[in-house]
Amino acid sequence: MYTPNTPSHNNINLLNFIQERASIGTWEYNPKSSELNWSNQTKKIHEVALDFEPNVEIGLTFYKEGHSLETINELFTNCLEEHKDFDAEVQIVTATGKDKWVRAIGIPIVENNECVFVQGLFQDIDNRTKNAKALALKEEQLRLTFDTALVGMAIIDLEGQWINVNKSLCKTFGYNKEEIKSLSFMDLTHPDDLKKDYKAMLSMMSGNLDYFETEKRYINKKGETIWAQLFISIVRNDNGVPQHFVAQINDHTEIKKSSEKVNQLLRTTEDQNKRLLNFAHIVSHNLRSHYGNLDMLLDIIEMDLPETTDNEIFPLVKQAVSHLGETVANLNEVAAINIQKDLKTEKLNLLKCFNGAFSSISALIIESKTSVSVDIDPDIAIKGVPAYLDSIILNFLTNAIKYKKPQEPAKIEINARVDQDDVILEIRDYGQGIDLKKYGEKLFGMYKTFHKHEDSRGLGLFITKNQIEALGGKIDVKSQVNEGTTFYIYLKKYE
């Protein structure tokens, strides 16, 4: 019968010290007597009392059902029957219900081709295993992120050779992974951008830079130039020695092309604006001069050749010239707004401006029996041009009176509120209203009228809209026929 050697007292103390520090316990099993012994450290790993007496059946119940229990059953059976050593990492469920990773080692002692004893070690590897699995999970997640990222990603050695690239980068350059790895970083870089790349890589390796970002050009497999945003950083070991580069290469060739198209459109728009300004200059000066000459010539004819005016044609010519003068004056007024690029704006108190407007048309308000309700905070100020704001206010007030319902006095409600950077001025009347479905797109057009009124020229709203936009604002409208109209004027708040 096999009898294990009995260690001395000093050896026992050293063994206990090693078991405690390494979290390693021992176990022994006698197949003939079915006796199973656990060391104190093995019992601690299982979280049982030190006077706990195990047996094989009880010992197996600690192993987690499934893979761990099946594995230890098979290994222990092979150890007894086929005399095979085993060393396995499996999970147990401790007496307190904790899942724990352990390393179980078993060595059979064989005499006359029969297993007479099994000696083993039992080690707590829970923290190490869980940390390793967590690290493996992170590495797998990083690998998947790298492989499936929509942005091109690459790992590059210090000589500029590709160590690894993802699918997006291969798609950007048109090469497969094997092809691209046979090339260097410099092989794919546009020749005109190589110097900048060399300089950045040397600065990172020398420690002057940790990362580098730039817009640059590459050459794809078809020989085409592609534009990309490059972000590259250097990876160092614990001693600060450079190991490799990590690069992100975001293809924005289409964005670059779109940007060029936008710039071309902007250049075209700028050219067209210059032409419009030239046209406005012609309207402001040349046409006015021509009208003045025509009007003066007609006056001379009337004075020096009165007999030639005594016919049906001359009054028609004079009327046509008069209409031309009126048109030129209207166009000149509009052109004056658009020609001015740098308007000198100032702080304008909105309530004071309204009070000034009321004073200038007080006779009209009294005569028409118009009622006006004003709700404007006296502290609200806008950024504007005094002449423009006066014109805007007067136009809306006089329109509200002009287009009131027949046989009813006009009623006007005015209020203002601040919304972030804007002051929203709301002017509501209860007059004839406008059919916006029919006339909405033409409402602010030049020479557009929507009511039969002898004073309607169709110019007021057109000029007013131009003045509001010249101040950086905008205008909206709501209206229903026979119910009235509300204008919403957005003006810039004075900071």
C-alpha positions as CSV (number, residue, x, y, z in Angstrom):
1,M,0.0,0.0,0.0
2,Y,1.3,3.5,-1.0
3,T,2.0,5.8,1.9
4,P,3.0,9.4,1.2
5,N,6.1,10.8,2.8
6,T,5.4,12.8,6.0
7,P,7.1,16.3,5.8
8,S,9.0,17.8,8.8
9,H,7.6,20.7,10.8
10,N,9.8,23.2,9.1
11,N,8.7,22.0,5.7
12,I,5.1,22.2,6.7
13,N,5.5,25.9,7.7
14,L,7.2,26.7,4.4
15,L,4.5,24.8,2.5
16,N,1.8,26.7,4.2
17,F,3.5,30.0,3.5
18,I,3.8,29.2,-0.2
19,Q,0.2,28.0,-0.4
20,E,-1.1,31.2,1.3
21,R,1.0,33.6,-0.9
22,A,0.3,31.8,-4.2
23,S,-3.3,30.9,-3.3
24,I,-2.5,27.3,-4.0
25,G,-4.0,24.4,-2.1
26,T,-3.2,20.7,-2.3
27,W,-5.5,17.6,-2.4
28,E,-5.0,13.9,-2.1
29,Y,-7.3,11.0,-3.1
30,N,-7.0,7.3,-2.2
31,P,-9.0,5.2,-4.8
32,K,-9.1,2.1,-2.5
33,S,-10.4,3.8,0.6
34,S,-12.2,6.6,-1.4
35,E,-10.7,9.0,1.1
36,L,-10.3,12.6,-0.2
37,N,-8.2,15.2,1.7
38,W,-8.1,18.9,1.1
39,S,-5.5,21.3,2.6
40,N,-6.6,24.3,4.5
41,Q,-5.9,26.6,1.5
42,T,-8.0,24.4,-0.8
43,K,-10.8,24.7,1.7
44,K,-10.4,28.5,1.8
45,I,-10.6,28.6,-2.0
46,H,-13.9,26.6,-1.8
47,E,-15.0,29.0,1.0
48,V,-15.8,26.1,3.4
49,A,-15.0,25.7,7.1
50,L,-11.6,24.3,8.0
51,D,-13.2,21.3,9.6
52,F,-15.1,20.5,6.4
53,E,-14.6,16.8,5.4
54,P,-15.0,16.4,1.6
55,N,-15.5,13.3,-0.5
56,V,-15.4,12.8,-4.3
57,E,-19.2,13.2,-4.8
58,I,-19.3,16.4,-2.7
59,G,-16.2,17.7,-4.3
60,L,-17.6,17.4,-7.8
61,T,-20.8,19.3,-6.9
62,F,-18.6,22.5,-6.5
63,Y,-17.8,22.5,-10.2
64,K,-20.1,24.7,-12.4
65,E,-22.6,22.7,-14.4
66,G,-21.8,22.4,-18.1
67,H,-18.4,22.6,-19.5
68,S,-16.5,22.8,-16.2
69,L,-18.2,19.8,-14.6
70,E,-18.0,17.7,-17.7
71,T,-14.3,18.5,-18.2
72,I,-13.2,17.7,-14.6
73,N,-15.3,14.4,-14.7
74,E,-13.6,13.3,-17.8
75,L,-10.1,14.3,-16.7
76,F,-10.5,12.7,-13.2
77,T,-11.8,9.4,-14.8
78,N,-8.9,9.3,-17.3
79,C,-6.5,9.9,-14.4
80,L,-7.8,6.9,-12.4
81,E,-8.3,4.6,-15.3
82,E,-5.7,5.6,-17.9
83,H,-3.2,7.1,-15.5
84,K,-3.1,10.4,-17.3
85,D,-2.0,13.7,-15.6
86,F,-4.4,16.6,-15.9
87,D,-4.1,20.4,-15.7
88,A,-7.2,22.4,-16.4
89,E,-8.7,25.8,-15.8
90,V,-12.3,25.5,-14.9
91,Q,-15.0,27.3,-12.8
92,I,-16.4,26.3,-9.4
93,V,-19.3,27.8,-7.4
94,T,-18.0,28.3,-3.8
95,A,-20.0,27.5,-0.7
96,T,-21.1,31.2,-0.6
97,G,-22.4,31.1,-4.2
98,K,-19.5,32.9,-5.9
99,D,-18.3,31.9,-9.4
100,K,-14.6,31.4,-9.3
101,W,-12.0,30.4,-11.8
102,V,-9.5,27.7,-10.5
103,R,-6.7,25.7,-11.8
104,A,-7.0,22.0,-11.0
105,I,-3.9,19.7,-11.4
106,G,-3.9,15.9,-10.8
107,I,-1.0,13.4,-10.9
108,P,-1.7,9.6,-10.6
109,I,0.7,7.5,-8.5
110,V,0.8,4.1,-10.2
111,E,2.0,0.7,-8.8
112,N,1.8,-2.6,-10.7
113,N,-0.2,-0.8,-13.4
114,E,-2.8,0.3,-10.9
115,C,-3.5,3.9,-9.7
116,V,-3.0,3.7,-5.9
117,F,-3.0,7.4,-5.1
118,V,-3.7,10.8,-6.8
119,Q,-2.0,13.9,-5.7
120,G,-3.0,17.4,-6.9
121,L,-2.9,21.1,-6.6
122,F,-5.8,23.6,-6.5
123,Q,-5.1,27.2,-7.4
124,D,-7.3,30.3,-7.2
125,I,-6.8,32.1,-10.6
126,D,-10.1,34.0,-10.6
127,N,-8.7,37.6,-10.8
128,R,-6.0,36.6,-13.3
129,T,-8.4,34.8,-15.6
130,K,-11.1,37.5,-15.4
131,N,-8.6,40.2,-16.2
132,A,-7.2,38.1,-19.1
133,K,-10.7,37.5,-20.4
134,A,-11.6,41.2,-20.1
135,L,-8.4,42.2,-21.9
136,A,-9.1,39.6,-24.6
137,L,-12.6,41.0,-25.0
138,K,-11.2,44.6,-25.3
139,E,-8.7,43.4,-27.8
140,E,-11.4,41.7,-29.8
141,Q,-13.6,44.8,-29.7
142,L,-10.6,46.9,-30.8
143,R,-9.9,44.6,-33.6
144,L,-13.5,44.6,-34.8
145,T,-13.6,48.4,-34.5
146,F,-10.4,48.7,-36.5
147,D,-11.6,46.2,-39.2
148,T,-15.2,47.6,-39.6
149,A,-14.5,51.4,-39.1
150,L,-16.0,53.5,-41.9
151,V,-12.8,55.6,-41.7
152,G,-9.6,54.2,-43.2
153,M,-7.3,53.1,-40.4
154,A,-3.7,51.7,-40.5
155,I,-0.8,50.7,-38.3
156,I,2.5,51.7,-39.9
157,D,6.1,50.8,-38.8
158,L,8.8,53.4,-38.3
159,E,10.0,52.9,-41.9
160,G,6.6,53.7,-43.4
161,Q,5.6,50.1,-44.2
162,W,2.0,49.1,-43.6
163,I,1.7,46.6,-40.7
164,N,-2.1,46.4,-40.8
165,V,-4.9,48.1,-42.7
166,N,-8.7,47.9,-42.5
167,K,-11.3,47.4,-45.2
168,S,-12.1,51.1,-45.5
169,L,-8.5,52.0,-46.3
170,C,-8.3,49.3,-48.9
171,K,-11.5,50.6,-50.5
172,T,-10.2,54.1,-50.5
173,F,-7.0,53.2,-52.4
174,G,-8.5,50.4,-54.5
175,Y,-6.0,47.7,-53.4
176,N,-6.7,44.5,-51.4
177,K,-4.9,44.0,-48.1
178,E,-2.0,41.9,-49.6
179,E,-1.4,44.4,-52.3
180,I,-1.3,47.4,-50.0
181,K,1.0,45.7,-47.6
182,S,3.6,45.3,-50.3
183,L,3.7,49.1,-50.7
184,S,4.9,51.8,-48.3
185,F,3.2,54.8,-46.9
186,M,5.3,57.0,-49.2
187,D,4.4,54.9,-52.3
188,L,0.7,56.0,-52.0
189,T,1.4,59.7,-51.1
190,H,1.3,62.4,-53.7
191,P,4.9,63.4,-54.5
192,D,4.1,67.1,-53.7
193,D,3.1,66.1,-50.1
194,L,6.0,63.8,-49.3
195,K,8.2,66.4,-47.7
196,K,5.6,67.5,-45.3
197,D,5.0,63.9,-44.2
198,Y,8.7,63.1,-43.7
199,K,9.1,66.2,-41.6
200,A,6.1,65.3,-39.4
201,M,7.2,61.6,-38.9
202,L,10.7,62.7,-37.9
203,S,9.3,65.2,-35.4
204,M,7.1,62.5,-33.8
205,M,10.0,60.0,-33.6
206,S,12.2,62.7,-32.0
207,G,9.5,63.5,-29.4
208,N,8.7,67.0,-30.7
209,L,5.2,66.0,-31.8
210,D,2.7,63.4,-30.4
211,Y,0.4,63.6,-33.3
212,F,0.0,65.3,-36.7
213,E,-3.1,66.3,-38.6
214,T,-3.3,67.6,-42.2
215,E,-5.2,67.6,-45.4
216,K,-3.2,65.8,-48.1
217,R,-3.3,64.0,-51.4
218,Y,-2.8,60.3,-52.2
219,I,-2.6,58.3,-55.4
220,N,-5.0,55.3,-55.7
221,K,-4.5,52.1,-57.7
222,K,-6.0,53.8,-60.8
223,G,-3.4,56.6,-60.6
224,E,-6.1,59.1,-59.6
225,T,-5.4,61.8,-57.0
226,I,-7.6,61.5,-53.9
227,W,-7.9,64.0,-51.1
228,A,-8.0,62.9,-47.5
229,Q,-7.8,64.2,-43.9
230,L,-4.9,62.5,-42.2
231,F,-4.6,62.1,-38.4
232,I,-1.5,60.2,-37.4
233,S,-0.1,59.6,-33.9
234,I,3.0,57.7,-32.6
235,V,2.9,54.7,-30.1
236,R,5.7,54.3,-27.6
237,N,6.6,51.6,-25.2
238,D,6.9,52.0,-21.4
239,N,10.4,53.4,-21.8
240,G,9.2,56.0,-24.3
241,V,10.8,54.3,-27.3
242,P,8.8,54.7,-30.6
243,Q,7.1,51.5,-31.7
244,H,4.9,52.3,-34.6
245,F,2.4,54.9,-36.0
246,V,-1.4,54.7,-36.0
247,A,-3.1,56.6,-38.8
248,Q,-6.7,57.6,-39.7
249,I,-7.2,58.5,-43.3
250,N,-10.6,59.9,-44.1
251,D,-11.3,60.1,-47.8
252,H,-13.1,63.4,-48.6
253,T,-12.4,63.7,-52.3
254,E,-16.2,64.1,-53.0
255,I,-16.3,66.8,-50.3
256,K,-13.4,68.5,-52.0
257,K,-15.1,68.4,-55.4
258,S,-18.3,69.7,-53.9
259,S,-16.4,72.5,-52.2
260,E,-14.8,73.5,-55.5
261,K,-18.3,73.6,-57.1
262,V,-19.6,75.7,-54.2
263,N,-16.6,78.1,-54.6
264,Q,-17.2,78.3,-58.4
265,L,-20.9,79.1,-57.7
266,L,-19.8,81.8,-55.2
267,R,-17.5,83.3,-57.7
268,T,-20.2,83.3,-60.3
269,T,-22.7,84.8,-57.8
270,E,-20.1,87.5,-56.8
271,D,-19.7,88.3,-60.5
272,Q,-23.4,88.5,-61.0
273,N,-23.7,90.7,-57.9
274,K,-21.1,93.1,-59.4
275,R,-23.2,93.2,-62.6
276,L,-26.3,93.9,-60.6
277,L,-24.5,96.7,-58.7
278,N,-23.5,98.2,-62.1
279,F,-27.0,98.0,-63.2
280,A,-28.2,99.7,-60.0
281,H,-25.6,102.4,-60.7
282,I,-27.0,102.9,-64.2
283,V,-30.5,103.1,-62.8
284,S,-29.4,105.6,-60.2
285,H,-27.4,107.9,-62.5
286,N,-27.7,107.3,-66.2
287,L,-31.5,106.7,-66.5
288,R,-32.1,109.7,-64.3
289,S,-29.9,111.9,-66.5
290,H,-31.7,110.7,-69.6
291,Y,-35.1,111.4,-68.1
292,G,-33.9,114.8,-67.0
293,N,-32.8,115.6,-70.6
294,L,-36.1,114.5,-72.1
295,D,-38.1,116.5,-69.6
296,M,-36.0,119.6,-70.2
297,L,-36.3,119.2,-74.0
298,L,-40.1,119.1,-73.7
299,D,-40.1,122.2,-71.5
300,I,-37.9,124.0,-74.2
301,I,-40.4,122.9,-77.0
302,E,-43.3,124.3,-75.0
303,M,-41.5,127.6,-74.4
304,D,-39.8,128.1,-77.8
305,L,-42.2,126.2,-80.2
306,P,-45.6,126.4,-78.6
307,E,-47.3,125.8,-82.0
308,T,-45.8,122.3,-82.1
309,T,-47.5,121.3,-78.9
310,D,-51.0,122.0,-80.1
311,N,-51.7,118.5,-81.3
312,E,-52.8,115.1,-79.9
313,I,-49.4,113.5,-79.8
314,F,-47.5,116.0,-77.6
315,P,-49.6,115.5,-74.4
316,L,-49.2,111.7,-74.8
317,V,-45.4,112.2,-75.1
318,K,-45.3,114.5,-72.1
319,Q,-47.4,112.0,-70.1
320,A,-45.1,109.1,-71.1
321,V,-42.0,111.1,-70.0
322,S,-43.7,111.9,-66.7
323,H,-44.4,108.2,-66.1
324,L,-40.8,107.5,-67.0
325,G,-39.7,110.0,-64.4
326,E,-41.8,108.3,-61.8
327,T,-40.5,104.9,-62.7
328,V,-36.9,106.2,-62.6
329,A,-37.6,107.7,-59.1
330,N,-39.0,104.4,-57.9
331,L,-36.1,102.4,-59.3
332,N,-33.6,104.9,-57.8
333,E,-35.2,104.5,-54.4
334,V,-34.8,100.7,-54.6
335,A,-31.3,100.8,-56.1
336,A,-30.2,103.2,-53.3
337,I,-31.0,100.5,-50.8
338,N,-29.1,97.7,-52.6
339,I,-26.0,99.8,-53.6
340,Q,-25.1,100.6,-50.0
341,K,-22.9,97.8,-48.7
342,D,-21.8,99.1,-45.3
343,L,-24.8,100.6,-43.7
344,K,-24.0,102.7,-40.6
345,T,-26.4,101.1,-38.0
346,E,-27.0,102.4,-34.6
347,K,-29.0,101.7,-31.4
348,L,-32.7,102.6,-32.0
349,N,-35.3,102.5,-29.3
350,L,-38.3,100.8,-30.9
351,L,-41.0,102.4,-28.9
352,K,-39.6,105.9,-29.4
353,C,-39.4,105.3,-33.2
354,F,-43.1,104.3,-33.2
355,N,-44.0,107.4,-31.1
356,G,-42.2,109.5,-33.7
357,A,-44.1,107.8,-36.6
358,F,-47.4,108.4,-34.8
359,S,-46.6,112.1,-34.5
360,S,-45.9,112.5,-38.2
361,I,-49.2,110.9,-39.2
362,S,-51.3,112.0,-36.3
363,A,-53.6,114.0,-38.5
364,L,-54.3,110.9,-40.7
365,I,-55.0,108.8,-37.6
366,I,-57.4,111.3,-36.2
367,E,-59.2,111.9,-39.6
368,S,-59.6,108.2,-40.2
369,K,-60.6,107.5,-36.6
370,T,-58.0,104.8,-36.5
371,S,-57.5,103.0,-33.1
372,V,-53.9,102.0,-32.3
373,S,-52.9,99.6,-29.6
374,V,-49.1,99.4,-28.7
375,D,-47.4,96.9,-26.4
376,I,-43.6,97.5,-26.7
377,D,-41.2,97.2,-23.8
378,P,-39.5,100.7,-23.5
379,D,-36.1,99.0,-23.1
380,I,-36.2,97.1,-26.5
381,A,-33.6,98.4,-28.8
382,I,-32.7,97.3,-32.3
383,K,-29.7,97.7,-34.6
384,G,-30.8,99.8,-37.5
385,V,-30.7,102.8,-39.7
386,P,-33.1,105.6,-38.5
387,A,-34.4,106.5,-42.0
388,Y,-35.0,102.8,-42.9
389,L,-36.9,102.1,-39.6
390,D,-39.0,105.2,-40.0
391,S,-39.9,104.2,-43.6
392,I,-40.7,100.6,-42.5
393,I,-43.0,101.7,-39.7
394,L,-44.8,104.4,-41.7
395,N,-45.4,102.1,-44.6
396,F,-47.1,99.5,-42.5
397,L,-49.2,102.0,-40.5
398,T,-50.4,103.9,-43.6
399,N,-51.1,100.6,-45.4
400,A,-53.2,99.4,-42.5
401,I,-55.2,102.7,-42.7
402,K,-55.4,102.7,-46.5
403,Y,-56.7,99.1,-46.8
404,K,-59.2,99.1,-43.9
405,K,-62.6,97.7,-44.4
406,P,-65.0,100.1,-46.1
407,Q,-67.3,102.1,-43.8
408,E,-65.2,100.9,-40.7
409,P,-62.4,102.7,-38.9
410,A,-59.0,101.0,-39.0
411,K,-57.8,99.1,-36.0
412,I,-54.1,98.4,-35.5
413,E,-52.4,96.2,-32.9
414,I,-48.6,96.5,-32.4
415,N,-46.4,94.4,-30.1
416,A,-42.8,93.3,-29.9
417,R,-40.9,90.5,-28.2
418,V,-37.2,89.5,-28.0
419,D,-36.2,86.1,-29.2
420,Q,-32.5,85.4,-28.8
421,D,-30.7,87.7,-31.2
422,D,-33.9,89.0,-32.9
423,V,-36.6,91.4,-32.0
424,I,-39.9,90.2,-33.5
425,L,-42.2,93.1,-34.3
426,E,-45.8,92.1,-34.9
427,I,-48.2,94.5,-36.7
428,R,-51.8,93.4,-37.0
429,D,-54.7,95.1,-38.7
430,Y,-58.3,94.1,-39.1
431,G,-58.7,95.3,-42.7
432,Q,-59.5,93.8,-46.1
433,G,-56.8,91.1,-45.9
434,I,-55.0,89.4,-48.7
435,D,-55.6,86.1,-50.5
436,L,-52.2,84.6,-49.9
437,K,-53.0,81.4,-51.9
438,K,-53.6,83.6,-54.9
439,Y,-51.1,86.4,-54.3
440,G,-48.6,85.1,-51.7
441,E,-45.7,84.7,-54.0
442,K,-46.2,88.1,-55.5
443,L,-46.9,90.0,-52.3
444,F,-43.5,91.7,-52.0
445,G,-43.0,92.1,-55.8
446,M,-42.4,95.4,-57.5
447,Y,-45.5,97.1,-58.9
448,K,-47.8,94.4,-57.5
449,T,-51.2,95.6,-56.1
450,F,-54.0,93.5,-54.6
451,H,-56.7,96.1,-53.9
452,K,-58.4,98.7,-56.1
453,H,-57.1,101.9,-54.5
454,E,-56.3,105.1,-56.3
455,D,-53.0,105.6,-54.4
456,S,-51.7,102.0,-54.9
457,R,-48.4,101.9,-56.7
458,G,-47.4,98.4,-55.7
459,L,-44.0,99.7,-54.5
460,G,-44.3,100.1,-50.7
461,L,-44.0,96.5,-49.6
462,F,-41.2,95.9,-52.1
463,I,-39.1,98.8,-50.8
464,T,-40.0,97.9,-47.2
465,K,-38.8,94.2,-47.7
466,N,-35.6,95.5,-49.2
467,Q,-35.0,97.8,-46.3
468,I,-35.7,95.1,-43.7
469,E,-33.3,92.6,-45.5
470,A,-30.7,95.4,-45.7
471,L,-30.8,95.6,-41.9
472,G,-30.2,91.8,-41.7
473,G,-33.8,91.0,-41.0
474,K,-36.7,89.2,-42.6
475,I,-40.5,89.5,-42.9
476,D,-43.3,86.9,-42.7
477,V,-47.1,87.4,-43.2
478,K,-50.4,85.8,-42.3
479,S,-53.6,87.0,-43.8
480,Q,-57.2,86.1,-44.5
481,V,-59.6,88.0,-46.8
482,N,-62.0,90.3,-44.8
483,E,-60.3,89.3,-41.5
484,G,-57.1,91.3,-41.7
485,T,-53.3,90.9,-42.0
486,T,-50.5,90.3,-39.5
487,F,-46.9,91.1,-40.5
488,Y,-44.0,89.6,-38.5
489,I,-40.8,91.7,-38.9
490,Y,-37.6,90.2,-37.6
491,L,-35.0,92.9,-36.7
492,K,-31.6,92.4,-35.1
493,K,-31.5,93.1,-31.4
494,Y,-29.0,95.7,-30.3
495,E,-26.3,94.2,-28.0
